[in-house]
C-alpha cells in the first residue's frame, strides 16, 4: 500500500507540476498530432448511440469536446489541475458545454451508473492499481455500457517515443530508465495484461486490436516537444550545466532526423484500440 501511495503521489506531483504545464503549453501541437485517435474514439462512441460519456485522463479536453459536439454531454476527468483549468477555459471559449472534474479516476466517487460509455485517449496507463481503477469506472456506468480506449503498444514498436532518451543517455547517464509494467506510457503494452485487468474489474466482451496511425507535428515544434515531455522533459530541468544541456539538445535533434519530412515530423504510432462492456450486475 505504501508503494502504491508513493506512485499515486508521484503521478499527482508530475501532472500538477512541470509535465502538466508542458501539456498545457503544447496542447495545440498535441491535439493536432493525436487528432486521428480523437476521430477514432468519437466514431466508436457515436456508433453506440449512447448518452452521457466519461472521458478518463482527459488532459486539456480535446476528446471531451469532440464527443460533446458529436454525441452529447461528456464529462472529462483528470488528475492534473493545470490541464483541467485549460480544458475548462478552452471549452468556454469555444462554447462547448463539456464539463470537467479534477480527480484521480482510480479513487473518485462517481455517481453509480451515471454514464453510458467511457472513453480515453492515452489516459488509462498511469493508475497505480489498474484493476481497482477499472472497477471504479465500472461502478460509474450502467450495465452493458461501452468502454473504448487507446493505449500504446510496446516501446520497441514506437521508436519515435524513445528516441530522445536514447540520444540523451550518453550525456545524462542518470536519466531514469523506463521499467516494464510501471504506470506510464507503455504500461499496457502487453495485450494479455489488458485483458486480465479488465476481466478482473467487471468488464466483458474484451476486444484488443492493433492499430498503426501516422501522426505529424510541425518541425519547428520538435525541440520544444522533445525537451519538455517524456523522461527527458522531466529530467532536463535538473541539468544545470548549460554546455551539457546544449550538447543534449543538439544530439537529440539530430537523432530525430529520420522522422523529419520537410516542414513536418512524421511517425507511426503503434497502439492498441481496446473495447469492452460493463458486465451485468449479478442479482443476489
N, C-alpha and C positions, 0 to 999 in steps of 0.2 A: 504493500500500500504506500509506503514511503517513497519507493521508486516511482510509482505511478503519480503520486502527488508532485514529485520533483519534475516529472515530464510535463504535467499539466501546467506547473508554474513556468517552466521554460517556454512552453508554447505561448502562454499568455504574455510573457515578457517579450518574446520575439515579435509577435504580431501586433502588440501595442507599442512597440519600440521601433527601431530602425527598419525592420522588414515591412511593417505595416505602413510606415510613412513612405517607403520606397514604392510600394504598390500604388499608393495614392498618387505620388508624383508621376508614375509611369502608367497610370490607368488607361490613358488613351492608346498608348502603344500596346499594352497587354490585351485590352479589349479587342483591338483590331487583329492582333496576332492570333487570338483564340476564337475569333468570330465563327469559324467553321464548326467548332464544338457547341457554341451557343445555338446555331441553327439546328444542329443535330438534336440537342435536348429539347428545344422548343417544338420541333416537329414531332418528337416522340410523345411529349406530354399532350400536344394538341390532338394527336390521334386517339388519345384516351377519352376525349370529350369530357374532361374532368372539371371539377370545381376548384376549390381552394388548394393552392400549391405551396409547398415549403421548399425553399432553396437553401441548402446547407453549405456553409462555408462560402457565403455569397460574395465576400470581398467587397468591391465597390459597386456591386449590384447590377452588372450588365445583364446577366441571365434573368435576374428577378424582374427587371424592367421589361425585357423581351417577352417573358412569359405573361406578364401582366397585360402587355399590349395585345398579344395574340390569343390568350386563353381566358384571362380574368385575374382576380385578386391573387397575388403572390406575396408571401412573406419571406424575406431574407434574414438568415441568422448567421452571425459571425462573431468570433471571439475578439476581433480587432475593433477597438474604439475608433481609431483614425479612419479605417475603411468604412465602418458603418456611418460615420459622420459624412464622409464623402458620398456614400450611396444615397443618403437622405437628401443631401444638397443637390445632387445630380437629378434625382427623381423629381424634386420640387421644381427645379429649373426647367425640366422637360415636360412637366405637367403629367407625370405618370403616377397613378395612385397606388404604387407599390408601398409596402411597409417593411420596416426593418427592426430587428431586435439584436442588441448586443448581448451575447450569451455564449456559453460553451454548450453546444448541442448535445454533448455526451451527458450533461448533468441537468440541463434546463427542464423545468417542469412545464411542458407543453400541455395544453388542454387535451384530454383524452379524445381521440377520434376526430380532432378538429380539421384534419387535412385529408384531401382526396388523392394526393400524389406528393412524392418527394423527388427533387432533382438535385444534382450537384455537378459542377464543373471543377474538377480537381480540388474539391473541398473536404473529402472524407478520409484522407490518408494520414491525418495528423492526430487522431484520437489515441490516448494512452491505453484505453481499453475498448477496442472497436466492437467487441460483442456487446458490451454494456451500452455503447453509443447507439448501435443499430437497434438494440432492444428498446431504447428510449425513443428512437424515431418510430419504431413500430407502434408504440403506445400512442403516438401523436396522430396516427392515421386510422381511417376506417378499415374494416375487413376488406381484403382484396384490392386495397389501394396499390397503385403502381410506384415502384422505385426505379429511377433511371439516373445513372451517374457515369461519369467518365473518369478514369484513373490511368496513370502512366504504367506502361509495361516496364520491362527490366531496363536498368541503366545501360546495359550493353547494346540495347536496341535504340537507344536515344543518345548517340554521341554528342549531339549539339548541346544537350543539357549538362554534360560533364566536361566539355572542352575547357571551360575557364579554369576549373580547379586543377585539371591535369596540366595545363600550361603554366599555372602559377606555382605548383607544388615545388619545383626545383628552387624557387626563390623564397618560398614560405613552407619550410619543412614541418612547421607546427600546424599547418592548415588541417583542421579535423577531417578525418575520413568518414564517409558515409558507412553506416552499419546496417546490414540486411535486416529487414522487418522492423526497424525502429520507426516511430512516427515521422513521416516525411514524404517527400515526393514519390519515392519508389516503394513505399510500404505495401502496396497492393500489386506488386509485380507478379506474384505467384497466383494464378487463377484458382488453384485449389484452396489457397488460403482465403480468397474472397468467398468462395462457395461455403467453406467451413464457417466463416464468421457470420454470413447471412443465414445459413440454415440453423445455427445455434441461437440466433437472435430474433426468430419469429418471422422469417421470410421464406417464401416457397417459389417454385417456378423459376429458379435462378438461371439466368442466361448470361454467359460471359463470352463476348466475341471480340476478336482483334479488329482494330481499325487503324489505318495509317492515313494521316492527314498532312498535307503540305501547308505549312504556316510561313508567314513572312512578317518582317519588320523592317523599317527604314534603316539603311546602313548608317545614316547619321546618328541613330539612337543606339547603335550596337555597344559602344564603350560604356555609355551610361547604364544600359541594361545589364551588361555582364559584371560591372563593378559595384552594382547596388543590390543585386538579387542573388539568391543561392548562397552556397557556402562561402564563396569568395566575397560576396557583398557583405556578409556578416563579419568576416574576418579582417577585411582590408582596412576598415576604420581604425583597427588596433595597431596598424603598422605605422610607426611614427617616422621612420627614415624615408625621406622624400625620394632619395635615389632608388631605394628598393621599390617603392611604390611605382615609380616611373618605369623601372625595368619590368615589373609585373604587368602593368598596363600594356606596354609595348609587346611583350611576349604573348599575352592573351589575345590582343587584337590580331596579331599575325596568325595565331592558331586558328582563328575563325575564317581565314582566307578562303578555304574551300567552300564555305557556305555563302560567300558574297557573290551576288549576280547583279552587276551594275549598281544601281542605287538601292537595291534591296538585299536583305539577308533571307535566305530560304532554307528551310529544313523540314524533315519529315518527323512528325510527332507520332510515335508508336504507342498506342494506348489500348485500353480495354473499354468497350461500352458494356455496361452491366445493367441488366433488367431483372426485376423480381416483383413479387406481390406479397402483400401482408397476409400471412396465414390467418385463416379464420379462427376466431377465439373459440376455445373448447368450452362447451356448456358443462357446468359441474352438476 
